[in-house]
Amino acid sequence: MKSTDTGQSSSSQPIDARAMRIGVVESLYHHEICRALTAGAVDAFHAAGGDAGNVVLVESPGSYELTAIALALAERSDIDAVVALGCVLTGETSHDRYICDAIAHGLTSITLRTGKPVAFGIITCITIEQARARAGGNKSNKGVEAMHAAIRATRTIGEIRAAEIRAAESAVAGARR
């Protein structure tokens, strides 16, 4: 496949969500934070040209359960990508590390298993104030970032698959000559 890399970052390319259907799974734990992440993700989808009816919103009891619900969404034939949104705060024990590690590995596994992007929109902070800053405060909104990643990855995968189809069609046409 011929590379079209011009040396510019992909973030300079417009984000285009037209004709995409994206599942968004939101943890109910730390509801204030996760609600802000979801609002940011949905707004980002619409700003990228996505149709309001093409966001499938699903709730998860907590962040740990995001993986099972993200898998159910990714396995749907009408879903192009999934955005997983949650918030895990450091506590007095190392529990947060186990949760975050399981989520990261689980979401990666879903992407590899289904071939569909699953964006990691999990805020991992020490304090609730840090989480607020990353959920629409002065540190941006991780929900927006995750939605942008899901849209861009979906487009890139689609382009790779389309190039593969074109190459196969070209090879067949060449063999017929």
Secondary structure as a PSIPRED ss2 file (coil, helix, strand):
# PSIPRED VFORMAT (PSIPRED V4.0)

   1 M C   1.000  0.000  0.000
   2 K C   1.000  0.000  0.000
   3 S C   1.000  0.000  0.000
   4 T C   1.000  0.000  0.000
   5 D C   1.000  0.000  0.000
   6 T C   1.000  0.000  0.000
   7 G C   1.000  0.000  0.000
   8 Q C   1.000  0.000  0.000
   9 S C   1.000  0.000  0.000
  10 S H   0.000  1.000  0.000
  11 S H   0.000  1.000  0.000
  12 S H   0.000  1.000  0.000
  13 Q C   1.000  0.000  0.000
  14 P C   1.000  0.000  0.000
  15 I C   1.000  0.000  0.000
  16 D C   1.000  0.000  0.000
  17 A C   1.000  0.000  0.000
  18 R C   1.000  0.000  0.000
  19 A C   1.000  0.000  0.000
  20 M C   1.000  0.000  0.000
  21 R C   1.000  0.000  0.000
  22 I E   0.000  0.000  1.000
  23 G E   0.000  0.000  1.000
  24 V E   0.000  0.000  1.000
  25 V E   0.000  0.000  1.000
  26 E E   0.000  0.000  1.000
  27 S E   0.000  0.000  1.000
  28 L C   1.000  0.000  0.000
  29 Y C   1.000  0.000  0.000
  30 H C   1.000  0.000  0.000
  31 H H   0.000  1.000  0.000
  32 E H   0.000  1.000  0.000
  33 I H   0.000  1.000  0.000
  34 C H   0.000  1.000  0.000
  35 R H   0.000  1.000  0.000
  36 A H   0.000  1.000  0.000
  37 L H   0.000  1.000  0.000
  38 T H   0.000  1.000  0.000
  39 A H   0.000  1.000  0.000
  40 G H   0.000  1.000  0.000
  41 A H   0.000  1.000  0.000
  42 V H   0.000  1.000  0.000
  43 D H   0.000  1.000  0.000
  44 A H   0.000  1.000  0.000
  45 F H   0.000  1.000  0.000
  46 H H   0.000  1.000  0.000
  47 A H   0.000  1.000  0.000
  48 A C   1.000  0.000  0.000
  49 G C   1.000  0.000  0.000
  50 G C   1.000  0.000  0.000
  51 D C   1.000  0.000  0.000
  52 A H   0.000  1.000  0.000
  53 G H   0.000  1.000  0.000
  54 N H   0.000  1.000  0.000
  55 V E   0.000  0.000  1.000
  56 V E   0.000  0.000  1.000
  57 L E   0.000  0.000  1.000
  58 V E   0.000  0.000  1.000
  59 E E   0.000  0.000  1.000
  60 S E   0.000  0.000  1.000
  61 P C   1.000  0.000  0.000
  62 G C   1.000  0.000  0.000
  63 S C   1.000  0.000  0.000
  64 Y C   1.000  0.000  0.000
  65 E C   1.000  0.000  0.000
  66 L H   0.000  1.000  0.000
  67 T H   0.000  1.000  0.000
  68 A H   0.000  1.000  0.000
  69 I H   0.000  1.000  0.000
  70 A H   0.000  1.000  0.000
  71 L H   0.000  1.000  0.000
  72 A H   0.000  1.000  0.000
  73 L H   0.000  1.000  0.000
  74 A H   0.000  1.000  0.000
  75 E C   1.000  0.000  0.000
  76 R C   1.000  0.000  0.000
  77 S C   1.000  0.000  0.000
  78 D C   1.000  0.000  0.000
  79 I C   1.000  0.000  0.000
  80 D C   1.000  0.000  0.000
  81 A E   0.000  0.000  1.000
  82 V E   0.000  0.000  1.000
  83 V E   0.000  0.000  1.000
  84 A E   0.000  0.000  1.000
  85 L E   0.000  0.000  1.000
  86 G E   0.000  0.000  1.000
  87 C E   0.000  0.000  1.000
  88 V E   0.000  0.000  1.000
  89 L E   0.000  0.000  1.000
  90 T C   1.000  0.000  0.000
  91 G C   1.000  0.000  0.000
  92 E C   1.000  0.000  0.000
  93 T C   1.000  0.000  0.000
  94 S C   1.000  0.000  0.000
  95 H H   0.000  1.000  0.000
  96 D H   0.000  1.000  0.000
  97 R H   0.000  1.000  0.000
  98 Y H   0.000  1.000  0.000
  99 I H   0.000  1.000  0.000
 100 C H   0.000  1.000  0.000
 101 D H   0.000  1.000  0.000
 102 A H   0.000  1.000  0.000
 103 I H   0.000  1.000  0.000
 104 A H   0.000  1.000  0.000
 105 H H   0.000  1.000  0.000
 106 G H   0.000  1.000  0.000
 107 L H   0.000  1.000  0.000
 108 T H   0.000  1.000  0.000
 109 S H   0.000  1.000  0.000
 110 I H   0.000  1.000  0.000
 111 T H   0.000  1.000  0.000
 112 L H   0.000  1.000  0.000
 113 R H   0.000  1.000  0.000
 114 T H   0.000  1.000  0.000
 115 G C   1.000  0.000  0.000
 116 K C   1.000  0.000  0.000
 117 P C   1.000  0.000  0.000
 118 V E   0.000  0.000  1.000
 119 A E   0.000  0.000  1.000
 120 F E   0.000  0.000  1.000
 121 G E   0.000  0.000  1.000
 122 I E   0.000  0.000  1.000
 123 I E   0.000  0.000  1.000
 124 T E   0.000  0.000  1.000
 125 C E   0.000  0.000  1.000
 126 I C   1.000  0.000  0.000
 127 T C   1.000  0.000  0.000
 128 I H   0.000  1.000  0.000
 129 E H   0.000  1.000  0.000
 130 Q H   0.000  1.000  0.000
 131 A H   0.000  1.000  0.000
 132 R H   0.000  1.000  0.000
 133 A H   0.000  1.000  0.000
 134 R C   1.000  0.000  0.000
 135 A E   0.000  0.000  1.000
 136 G E   0.000  0.000  1.000
 137 G E   0.000  0.000  1.000
 138 N C   1.000  0.000  0.000
 139 K C   1.000  0.000  0.000
 140 S E   0.000  0.000  1.000
 141 N E   0.000  0.000  1.000
 142 K H   0.000  1.000  0.000
 143 G H   0.000  1.000  0.000
 144 V H   0.000  1.000  0.000
 145 E H   0.000  1.000  0.000
 146 A H   0.000  1.000  0.000
 147 M H   0.000  1.000  0.000
 148 H H   0.000  1.000  0.000
 149 A H   0.000  1.000  0.000
 150 A H   0.000  1.000  0.000
 151 I H   0.000  1.000  0.000
 152 R H   0.000  1.000  0.000
 153 A H   0.000  1.000  0.000
 154 T H   0.000  1.000  0.000
 155 R H   0.000  1.000  0.000
 156 T H   0.000  1.000  0.000
 157 I H   0.000  1.000  0.000
 158 G H   0.000  1.000  0.000
 159 E H   0.000  1.000  0.000
 160 I H   0.000  1.000  0.000
 161 R H   0.000  1.000  0.000
 162 A H   0.000  1.000  0.000
 163 A H   0.000  1.000  0.000
 164 E H   0.000  1.000  0.000
 165 I H   0.000  1.000  0.000
 166 R H   0.000  1.000  0.000
 167 A H   0.000  1.000  0.000
 168 A H   0.000  1.000  0.000
 169 E H   0.000  1.000  0.000
 170 S H   0.000  1.000  0.000
 171 A H   0.000  1.000  0.000
 172 V H   0.000  1.000  0.000
 173 A H   0.000  1.000  0.000
 174 G H   0.000  1.000  0.000
 175 A H   0.000  1.000  0.000
 176 R H   0.000  1.000  0.000
 177 R C   1.000  0.000  0.000
